[in-house]
Amino acid sequence: MDPKPLKFFEDLLSTPSPSGYEQAIQDVIRKYAKTFADTVTTDYHGNVIAAKNPDAPIRVMLAGHCDQIGLSVQYIDADGFLYVIPLGGWDMVVLVGQKVLVWTKSGPINGVIGRKPIHLLSPDDRKKVPEITDLWVDIGAKNKEEAESLVNVGDAITVELGHRMLRNNFISAPAMDDKSGAWVVMEALRRTNSKKLKCAVFSVATVQEEVGLRGAMSSAYDVNPDIGIAVDVTFSTDCPTIDKKARGEVAVGAGPTITRGPNMNPRVVEQLRQIAAKNNIPVQWEASGRPPGTDAAAIQVARGACASALVSIPNRYMHTPVEIVSLDDMDNAANLLARFLESVKAKEDYIP
């Protein structure tokens, strides 16, 4: 991966973007997109929309959500401990003992997630998955007054940000779901040769996917695309305990996946298949029996109808602080979509 795109991805990984609090990451995306897009706009919802050739008659939207799961301060007790509610879907087991950052109006504050020590848990409690109300955030405050001088109810919290390189070009960090997808849609736009482009392309860093696909709904309504491709992460099945018979065969590092199913326009899917074969881009295949919980589901039915598709980055340990993806899979996904965009004709029939 070239240094500038890699630096952009590292910037994404180091920037907080809990659902509903994506302002910081919007600035990072806007700054980068302005170096290659014809226009860069942000709507009232917070979706960042970078476009090339925006006045062409056929319109294509790429969507990668930039929000990550997080927490929000719900209550501060008399001793200065913060009780929280989830922003998105957490497995409570992985939160215990995490280092966190509380994003206050004055800047980030260090904290940790505490729980009663195992020595003091009853035998029955040791067997139970904790509830969110069994956990708290400790910022080291002496009392409620000190905590409230720093933290407000509604402040967002993320696990400690940063990334770690692993072997074989694998990379681990919180929020690969879906900062990897947000990177892909912007990088695909950057790599598209404007001289070959016959369609209008709108690469959208969508907000609030983790709390109901909300940014995709509003941005797809505004963009009004003929073709809409979401880029998200998908469950890799190349690790222990995941049943390939139930989830299919998907490996980190073996290429992005293309999904087939009722959410996917067969003509777009076939075009993606041909582009991958022509350009020697490795891809994997997934099946979905119903619209999945990604932006593709919202884009398909925005306004009237849209020829939708889903390209995904295999991800181990989804919705944990140690999600793993492959930089090679991201690179191949960006190339796949760039070549797809260059192949879309000024007049094209995607009616199934």
C-alpha positions as a Markdown table, in Angstrom:
| # | Residue | x | y | z |
|---|---|---|---|---|
| 1 | Met | 0.0 | 0.0 | 0.0 |
| 2 | Asp | 1.3 | 3.5 | -0.9 |
| 3 | Pro | 2.5 | 5.7 | 1.9 |
| 4 | Lys | -0.2 | 8.4 | 1.6 |
| 5 | Pro | -3.2 | 6.0 | 1.6 |
| 6 | Leu | -1.6 | 4.0 | 4.4 |
| 7 | Lys | -1.2 | 7.2 | 6.4 |
| 8 | Phe | -4.8 | 8.1 | 5.8 |
| 9 | Phe | -5.9 | 4.7 | 7.2 |
| 10 | Glu | -3.7 | 5.1 | 10.2 |
| 11 | Asp | -5.3 | 8.6 | 10.8 |
| 12 | Leu | -8.7 | 7.0 | 10.6 |
| 13 | Leu | -7.7 | 4.4 | 13.2 |
| 14 | Ser | -6.4 | 7.0 | 15.6 |
| 15 | Thr | -9.5 | 9.2 | 15.4 |
| 16 | Pro | -12.6 | 8.6 | 17.5 |
| 17 | Ser | -15.9 | 8.1 | 15.8 |
| 18 | Pro | -18.5 | 6.5 | 18.1 |
| 19 | Ser | -22.0 | 6.5 | 16.6 |
| 20 | Gly | -23.5 | 9.9 | 16.8 |
| 21 | Tyr | -20.2 | 11.6 | 17.6 |
| 22 | Glu | -18.3 | 11.3 | 14.3 |
| 23 | Gln | -17.2 | 15.0 | 13.9 |
| 24 | Ala | -13.5 | 14.3 | 14.4 |
| 25 | Ile | -13.3 | 11.6 | 11.7 |
| 26 | Gln | -15.3 | 13.7 | 9.3 |
| 27 | Asp | -12.5 | 16.3 | 9.4 |
| 28 | Val | -9.9 | 13.6 | 8.6 |
| 29 | Ile | -11.9 | 12.3 | 5.6 |
| 30 | Arg | -12.8 | 15.7 | 4.2 |
| 31 | Lys | -9.1 | 16.8 | 4.3 |
| 32 | Tyr | -8.0 | 13.7 | 2.4 |
| 33 | Ala | -10.8 | 13.6 | -0.1 |
| 34 | Lys | -10.3 | 17.3 | -1.1 |
| 35 | Thr | -6.9 | 16.2 | -2.6 |
| 36 | Phe | -8.6 | 14.2 | -5.4 |
| 37 | Ala | -12.4 | 14.7 | -5.5 |
| 38 | Asp | -14.2 | 17.3 | -7.7 |
| 39 | Thr | -16.5 | 18.1 | -4.8 |
| 40 | Val | -16.6 | 17.3 | -1.0 |
| 41 | Thr | -19.7 | 18.1 | 1.0 |
| 42 | Thr | -21.1 | 17.2 | 4.4 |
| 43 | Asp | -24.9 | 16.9 | 4.9 |
| 44 | Tyr | -26.9 | 17.8 | 8.1 |
| 45 | His | -26.6 | 14.2 | 9.2 |
| 46 | Gly | -22.8 | 14.2 | 9.0 |
| 47 | Asn | -22.3 | 12.0 | 6.0 |
| 48 | Val | -19.2 | 13.1 | 4.0 |
| 49 | Ile | -19.8 | 12.9 | 0.3 |
| 50 | Ala | -16.8 | 13.0 | -2.1 |
| 51 | Ala | -17.7 | 13.1 | -5.8 |
| 52 | Lys | -16.1 | 12.8 | -9.2 |
| 53 | Asn | -17.9 | 13.7 | -12.4 |
| 54 | Pro | -21.0 | 14.6 | -10.4 |
| 55 | Asp | -23.1 | 15.8 | -13.4 |
| 56 | Ala | -23.0 | 12.5 | -15.4 |
| 57 | Pro | -26.4 | 10.9 | -16.2 |
| 58 | Ile | -25.8 | 7.6 | -14.4 |
| 59 | Arg | -25.0 | 7.9 | -10.7 |
| 60 | Val | -23.0 | 5.4 | -8.6 |
| 61 | Met | -22.8 | 5.6 | -4.8 |
| 62 | Leu | -20.1 | 3.8 | -2.7 |
| 63 | Ala | -20.8 | 3.7 | 1.0 |
| 64 | Gly | -18.5 | 2.8 | 3.9 |
| 65 | His | -19.7 | 3.7 | 7.4 |
| 66 | Cys | -17.2 | 5.7 | 9.5 |
| 67 | Asp | -18.9 | 5.2 | 12.9 |
| 68 | Gln | -17.6 | 2.7 | 15.4 |
| 69 | Ile | -19.3 | 1.1 | 18.4 |
| 70 | Gly | -18.7 | 2.9 | 21.7 |
| 71 | Leu | -20.3 | 3.9 | 25.0 |
| 72 | Ser | -22.0 | 7.0 | 26.4 |
| 73 | Val | -22.0 | 8.3 | 30.0 |
| 74 | Gln | -25.4 | 7.7 | 31.6 |
| 75 | Tyr | -24.8 | 8.4 | 35.3 |
| 76 | Ile | -22.1 | 9.6 | 37.6 |
| 77 | Asp | -22.3 | 8.2 | 41.2 |
| 78 | Ala | -21.3 | 9.8 | 44.5 |
| 79 | Asp | -17.8 | 8.4 | 44.3 |
| 80 | Gly | -17.1 | 9.7 | 40.8 |
| 81 | Phe | -17.6 | 6.4 | 38.9 |
| 82 | Leu | -19.2 | 6.7 | 35.4 |
| 83 | Tyr | -22.0 | 4.3 | 34.4 |
| 84 | Val | -22.6 | 3.9 | 30.7 |
| 85 | Ile | -24.9 | 2.8 | 27.9 |
| 86 | Pro | -23.8 | 1.1 | 24.7 |
| 87 | Leu | -23.5 | 2.9 | 21.3 |
| 88 | Gly | -23.9 | -0.2 | 19.1 |
| 89 | Gly | -23.6 | -3.9 | 19.8 |
| 90 | Trp | -21.1 | -4.9 | 22.5 |
| 91 | Asp | -20.3 | -8.3 | 23.9 |
| 92 | Met | -20.0 | -7.3 | 27.6 |
| 93 | Val | -17.3 | -10.0 | 28.2 |
| 94 | Val | -14.8 | -8.1 | 26.0 |
| 95 | Leu | -15.4 | -4.8 | 27.8 |
| 96 | Val | -14.2 | -5.9 | 31.2 |
| 97 | Gly | -10.7 | -4.5 | 32.0 |
| 98 | Gln | -10.5 | -2.3 | 28.9 |
| 99 | Lys | -8.5 | 0.9 | 28.7 |
| 100 | Val | -10.9 | 3.7 | 27.5 |
| 101 | Leu | -11.0 | 7.3 | 26.5 |
| 102 | Val | -13.8 | 9.6 | 27.6 |
| 103 | Trp | -14.3 | 12.3 | 24.9 |
| 104 | Thr | -15.2 | 15.4 | 26.8 |
| 105 | Lys | -15.6 | 19.0 | 25.4 |
| 106 | Ser | -12.1 | 19.7 | 26.9 |
| 107 | Gly | -10.5 | 16.7 | 25.3 |
| 108 | Pro | -10.0 | 13.0 | 26.0 |
| 109 | Ile | -9.7 | 11.7 | 29.5 |
| 110 | Asn | -8.1 | 8.4 | 30.3 |
| 111 | Gly | -10.2 | 5.7 | 32.1 |
| 112 | Val | -10.6 | 2.0 | 32.6 |
| 113 | Ile | -13.6 | -0.3 | 32.8 |
| 114 | Gly | -13.9 | -1.9 | 36.2 |
| 115 | Arg | -15.8 | -4.8 | 37.6 |
| 116 | Lys | -15.9 | -6.6 | 40.9 |
| 117 | Pro | -12.8 | -8.8 | 41.1 |
| 118 | Ile | -13.3 | -12.5 | 40.4 |
| 119 | His | -12.2 | -13.3 | 44.0 |
| 120 | Leu | -15.3 | -11.5 | 45.3 |
| 121 | Leu | -17.8 | -13.0 | 42.8 |
| 122 | Ser | -20.1 | -15.7 | 44.0 |
| 123 | Pro | -19.8 | -19.1 | 42.2 |
| 124 | Asp | -23.0 | -18.4 | 40.3 |
| 125 | Asp | -21.9 | -14.9 | 39.3 |
| 126 | Arg | -18.7 | -16.2 | 37.9 |
| 127 | Lys | -20.7 | -18.2 | 35.3 |
| 128 | Lys | -22.8 | -15.2 | 34.2 |
| 129 | Val | -22.1 | -12.7 | 31.4 |
| 130 | Pro | -22.1 | -9.3 | 33.1 |
| 131 | Glu | -24.8 | -6.7 | 32.3 |
| 132 | Ile | -23.8 | -3.2 | 31.3 |
| 133 | Thr | -24.9 | -2.0 | 34.7 |
| 134 | Asp | -22.4 | -4.3 | 36.3 |
| 135 | Leu | -19.5 | -2.3 | 34.8 |
| 136 | Trp | -18.3 | 1.2 | 35.3 |
| 137 | Val | -15.6 | 3.6 | 34.0 |
| 138 | Asp | -13.0 | 4.7 | 36.5 |
| 139 | Ile | -11.2 | 8.0 | 35.6 |
| 140 | Gly | -9.5 | 8.3 | 39.0 |
| 141 | Ala | -11.9 | 11.0 | 40.3 |
| 142 | Lys | -12.2 | 11.3 | 44.1 |
| 143 | Asn | -15.9 | 12.1 | 44.0 |
| 144 | Lys | -19.0 | 13.1 | 42.0 |
| 145 | Glu | -18.0 | 16.8 | 42.0 |
| 146 | Glu | -14.6 | 16.2 | 40.6 |
| 147 | Ala | -16.0 | 13.8 | 37.9 |
| 148 | Glu | -18.7 | 16.3 | 36.9 |
| 149 | Ser | -16.2 | 19.1 | 36.6 |
| 150 | Leu | -14.7 | 17.1 | 33.7 |
| 151 | Val | -17.4 | 14.8 | 32.3 |
| 152 | Asn | -20.9 | 15.5 | 31.2 |
| 153 | Val | -23.8 | 13.0 | 30.8 |
| 154 | Gly | -23.9 | 12.0 | 27.1 |
| 155 | Asp | -20.1 | 12.2 | 26.6 |
| 156 | Ala | -18.9 | 9.5 | 24.3 |
| 157 | Ile | -16.4 | 6.8 | 25.2 |
| 158 | Thr | -14.2 | 4.5 | 23.1 |
| 159 | Val | -11.8 | 1.8 | 23.9 |
| 160 | Glu | -8.2 | 2.9 | 23.6 |
| 161 | Leu | -7.4 | 3.7 | 19.9 |
| 162 | Gly | -4.4 | 2.7 | 17.9 |
| 163 | His | -3.3 | -0.2 | 15.7 |
| 164 | Arg | -0.8 | -3.1 | 15.7 |
| 165 | Met | 0.7 | -4.7 | 12.7 |
| 166 | Leu | 0.7 | -8.5 | 12.6 |
| 167 | Arg | 2.3 | -11.0 | 10.2 |
| 168 | Asn | 1.3 | -11.3 | 6.6 |
| 169 | Asn | 0.2 | -7.7 | 6.3 |
| 170 | Phe | -2.6 | -8.3 | 8.8 |
| 171 | Ile | -3.5 | -5.3 | 11.0 |
| 172 | Ser | -5.4 | -5.2 | 14.3 |
| 173 | Ala | -7.3 | -2.3 | 15.8 |
| 174 | Pro | -10.7 | -1.3 | 17.2 |
| 175 | Ala | -13.2 | -0.1 | 14.6 |
| 176 | Met | -12.0 | -2.0 | 11.6 |
| 177 | Asp | -15.8 | -2.2 | 11.4 |
| 178 | Asp | -15.9 | -0.1 | 9.4 |
| 179 | Lys | -13.0 | 2.3 | 9.0 |
| 180 | Ser | -11.6 | -0.2 | 6.6 |
| 181 | Gly | -14.7 | 0.2 | 4.4 |
| 182 | Ala | -14.6 | 4.0 | 4.7 |
| 183 | Trp | -11.0 | 3.9 | 3.5 |
| 184 | Val | -11.9 | 1.6 | 0.6 |
| 185 | Val | -14.6 | 3.8 | -0.8 |
| 186 | Met | -12.4 | 6.9 | -0.6 |
| 187 | Glu | -9.4 | 5.1 | -2.0 |
| 188 | Ala | -11.5 | 3.6 | -4.9 |
| 189 | Leu | -12.5 | 7.1 | -5.8 |
| 190 | Arg | -8.9 | 8.3 | -5.7 |
| 191 | Arg | -7.7 | 5.4 | -7.9 |
| 192 | Thr | -10.4 | 5.9 | -10.5 |
| 193 | Asn | -9.0 | 7.4 | -13.7 |
| 194 | Ser | -11.2 | 10.5 | -14.4 |
| 195 | Lys | -10.5 | 10.2 | -18.2 |
| 196 | Lys | -12.2 | 6.8 | -18.2 |
| 197 | Leu | -15.1 | 7.8 | -16.1 |
| 198 | Lys | -18.5 | 7.9 | -17.8 |
| 199 | Cys | -20.6 | 7.9 | -14.6 |
| 200 | Ala | -21.0 | 10.2 | -11.6 |
| 201 | Val | -19.4 | 8.7 | -8.5 |
| 202 | Phe | -20.2 | 9.6 | -5.0 |
| 203 | Ser | -18.1 | 8.0 | -2.3 |
| 204 | Val | -19.9 | 8.4 | 1.0 |
| 205 | Ala | -18.5 | 8.0 | 4.5 |
| 206 | Thr | -21.8 | 7.2 | 6.2 |
| 207 | Val | -22.7 | 7.8 | 9.8 |
| 208 | Gln | -24.7 | 5.9 | 12.4 |
| 209 | Glu | -24.7 | 2.5 | 10.7 |
| 210 | Glu | -24.2 | 0.8 | 14.0 |
| 211 | Val | -27.4 | 2.3 | 15.4 |
| 212 | Gly | -29.7 | 1.5 | 12.4 |
| 213 | Leu | -28.1 | 2.3 | 9.0 |
| 214 | Arg | -29.3 | 5.8 | 9.5 |
| 215 | Gly | -26.6 | 7.7 | 7.5 |
| 216 | Ala | -27.0 | 5.4 | 4.5 |
| 217 | Met | -30.8 | 6.2 | 4.5 |
| 218 | Ser | -30.3 | 9.9 | 4.4 |
| 219 | Ser | -27.3 | 10.1 | 2.0 |
| 220 | Ala | -28.8 | 7.6 | -0.5 |
| 221 | Tyr | -31.9 | 9.7 | -0.6 |
| 222 | Asp | -29.9 | 12.8 | -1.4 |
| 223 | Val | -27.5 | 11.2 | -3.9 |
| 224 | Asn | -30.3 | 9.2 | -5.5 |
| 225 | Pro | -28.0 | 6.6 | -7.1 |
| 226 | Asp | -28.7 | 4.2 | -9.9 |
| 227 | Ile | -26.1 | 1.8 | -8.5 |
| 228 | Gly | -25.2 | 1.6 | -4.8 |
| 229 | Ile | -22.4 | -0.5 | -3.4 |
| 230 | Ala | -21.8 | -0.8 | 0.3 |
| 231 | Val | -18.3 | -1.7 | 1.6 |
| 232 | Asp | -18.4 | -3.2 | 5.1 |
| 233 | Val | -16.6 | -6.0 | 7.0 |
| 234 | Thr | -17.8 | -9.6 | 7.1 |
| 235 | Phe | -17.2 | -12.5 | 9.4 |
| 236 | Ser | -14.1 | -14.4 | 8.6 |
| 237 | Thr | -14.4 | -18.1 | 9.2 |
| 238 | Asp | -10.7 | -19.0 | 9.3 |
| 239 | Cys | -10.4 | -19.1 | 13.0 |
| 240 | Pro | -11.5 | -21.5 | 15.8 |
| 241 | Thr | -15.1 | -22.2 | 16.8 |
| 242 | Ile | -16.8 | -20.7 | 13.7 |
| 243 | Asp | -18.8 | -23.2 | 11.6 |
| 244 | Lys | -18.1 | -23.0 | 7.9 |
| 245 | Lys | -21.3 | -24.9 | 7.2 |
| 246 | Ala | -23.3 | -22.1 | 8.8 |
| 247 | Arg | -21.2 | -19.1 | 7.7 |
| 248 | Gly | -19.4 | -20.1 | 4.5 |
| 249 | Glu | -15.7 | -20.1 | 3.8 |
| 250 | Val | -14.1 | -16.7 | 4.2 |
| 251 | Ala | -10.5 | -16.1 | 5.0 |
| 252 | Val | -8.6 | -13.0 | 6.0 |
| 253 | Gly | -6.0 | -12.2 | 3.2 |
| 254 | Ala | -7.8 | -14.2 | 0.5 |
| 255 | Gly | -9.5 | -11.1 | -1.1 |
| 256 | Pro | -12.6 | -9.1 | -0.5 |
| 257 | Thr | -16.0 | -10.9 | -0.6 |
| 258 | Ile | -18.8 | -10.3 | -3.0 |
| 259 | Thr | -22.3 | -11.3 | -1.7 |
| 260 | Arg | -25.1 | -12.9 | -3.7 |
| 261 | Gly | -28.7 | -12.8 | -2.4 |
| 262 | Pro | -31.9 | -10.8 | -2.4 |
| 263 | Asn | -30.2 | -7.5 | -1.5 |
| 264 | Met | -27.9 | -7.8 | -4.5 |
| 265 | Asn | -28.6 | -6.8 | -8.1 |
| 266 | Pro | -27.5 | -9.7 | -10.2 |
| 267 | Arg | -26.2 | -7.5 | -13.1 |
| 268 | Val | -24.0 | -5.5 | -10.8 |
| 269 | Val | -22.7 | -8.7 | -9.1 |
| 270 | Glu | -21.9 | -10.3 | -12.5 |
| 271 | Gln | -20.1 | -7.1 | -13.6 |
| 272 | Leu | -18.0 | -7.2 | -10.4 |
| 273 | Arg | -17.2 | -10.8 | -11.1 |
| 274 | Gln | -16.0 | -10.1 | -14.6 |
| 275 | Ile | -14.0 | -7.1 | -13.5 |
| 276 | Ala | -12.2 | -9.2 | -10.8 |
| 277 | Ala | -11.4 | -12.0 | -13.4 |
| 278 | Lys | -10.2 | -9.5 | -16.0 |
| 279 | Asn | -7.9 | -7.7 | -13.6 |
| 280 | Asn | -6.7 | -10.8 | -11.6 |
| 281 | Ile | -8.2 | -9.4 | -8.4 |
| 282 | Pro | -8.7 | -12.2 | -5.9 |
| 283 | Val | -12.3 | -12.3 | -4.5 |
| 284 | Gln | -14.3 | -14.6 | -2.3 |
| 285 | Trp | -18.0 | -15.3 | -2.4 |
| 286 | Glu | -20.7 | -15.1 | 0.2 |
| 287 | Ala | -24.4 | -16.0 | 0.2 |
| 288 | Ser | -27.1 | -14.1 | 2.1 |
| 289 | Gly | -30.7 | -15.3 | 2.4 |
| 290 | Arg | -32.0 | -11.9 | 3.4 |
| 291 | Pro | -30.8 | -8.3 | 3.3 |
| 292 | Pro | -27.9 | -8.2 | 5.8 |
| 293 | Gly | -27.4 | -5.6 | 8.5 |
| 294 | Thr | -25.2 | -3.3 | 6.3 |
| 295 | Asp | -25.7 | 0.0 | 4.4 |
| 296 | Ala | -26.5 | -2.1 | 1.3 |
| 297 | Ala | -30.0 | -2.9 | 2.8 |
| 298 | Ala | -30.8 | 0.8 | 3.2 |
| 299 | Ile | -29.4 | 1.9 | -0.1 |
| 300 | Gln | -31.4 | -0.7 | -2.1 |
| 301 | Val | -34.7 | 0.8 | -1.1 |
| 302 | Ala | -33.9 | 4.5 | -0.7 |
| 303 | Arg | -36.3 | 6.8 | -2.6 |
| 304 | Gly | -37.4 | 4.4 | -5.4 |
| 305 | Ala | -35.0 | 1.5 | -6.0 |
| 306 | Cys | -31.3 | 1.1 | -6.6 |
| 307 | Ala | -29.2 | -1.6 | -8.1 |
| 308 | Ser | -27.3 | -2.5 | -5.0 |
| 309 | Ala | -24.3 | -4.7 | -4.1 |
| 310 | Leu | -22.1 | -5.5 | -1.1 |
| 311 | Val | -18.3 | -5.9 | -1.1 |
| 312 | Ser | -16.9 | -6.9 | 2.2 |
| 313 | Ile | -13.5 | -7.0 | 4.0 |
| 314 | Pro | -13.0 | -10.3 | 6.0 |
| 315 | Asn | -12.7 | -9.5 | 9.7 |
| 316 | Arg | -11.7 | -11.6 | 12.7 |
| 317 | Tyr | -13.1 | -10.8 | 16.1 |
| 318 | Met | -15.8 | -8.3 | 15.0 |
| 319 | His | -17.0 | -5.8 | 17.6 |
| 320 | Thr | -14.0 | -6.3 | 19.8 |
| 321 | Pro | -11.0 | -4.0 | 20.5 |
| 322 | Val | -8.8 | -6.4 | 18.5 |
| 323 | Glu | -10.5 | -6.7 | 15.1 |
| 324 | Ile | -8.1 | -8.1 | 12.4 |
| 325 | Val | -8.2 | -7.4 | 8.7 |
| 326 | Ser | -5.7 | -7.6 | 5.9 |
| 327 | Leu | -4.3 | -4.5 | 4.2 |
| 328 | Asp | -4.1 | -6.7 | 1.0 |
| 329 | Asp | -7.9 | -7.3 | 1.1 |
| 330 | Met | -8.5 | -3.6 | 1.5 |
| 331 | Asp | -6.1 | -2.8 | -1.4 |
| 332 | Asn | -7.8 | -5.4 | -3.7 |
| 333 | Ala | -11.3 | -4.1 | -2.8 |
| 334 | Ala | -10.2 | -0.5 | -3.7 |
| 335 | Asn | -8.9 | -1.7 | -7.0 |
| 336 | Leu | -12.0 | -3.8 | -7.7 |
| 337 | Leu | -14.3 | -0.9 | -7.2 |
| 338 | Ala | -12.1 | 1.6 | -9.1 |
| 339 | Arg | -12.0 | -0.7 | -12.2 |
| 340 | Phe | -15.8 | -1.3 | -11.8 |
| 341 | Leu | -16.5 | 2.5 | -11.8 |
| 342 | Glu | -14.4 | 2.8 | -15.0 |
| 343 | Ser | -16.5 | 0.1 | -16.6 |
| 344 | Val | -19.9 | 1.7 | -16.1 |
| 345 | Lys | -21.2 | 3.0 | -19.3 |
| 346 | Ala | -23.0 | 6.3 | -19.8 |
| 347 | Lys | -26.2 | 4.4 | -20.5 |
| 348 | Glu | -26.5 | 1.0 | -18.8 |
| 349 | Asp | -29.5 | -1.2 | -18.0 |
| 350 | Tyr | -29.3 | -2.8 | -14.5 |
| 351 | Ile | -33.0 | -4.0 | -14.4 |
| 352 | Pro | -32.8 | -7.6 | -13.4 |
